[in-house]
């Protein structure tokens, strides 16, 4: 999937997503992750939403799947999968 992203217009780290209710949002992609077995892809992004006094961006992580010719962001619901995503994020967090 990562190789397909530039073809799909996501090389500039911005993408337009269509929500299930038909509304659209622009997101900024912060990074991509690949599962240790290489079978799953994840995207870390924000949608320009902020919270708190310092207006920190709200960060989202979703599974990225190619369905037909469209990329879909899928909610991570499995606890074991969340643990794997956290382990994928640790090297990134430790480098900053």
PyMOL commands that set and color helices and strands:
alter all, ss='L'
color gray80, all
select helices_A, chain A and resi 2-5+79-94
alter helices_A, ss='H'
color red, helices_A
select strands_A, chain A and resi 14-18+24-34+41-51+56-67+70-74
alter strands_A, ss='S'
color yellow, strands_A
deselect
rebuild
show_as cartoon
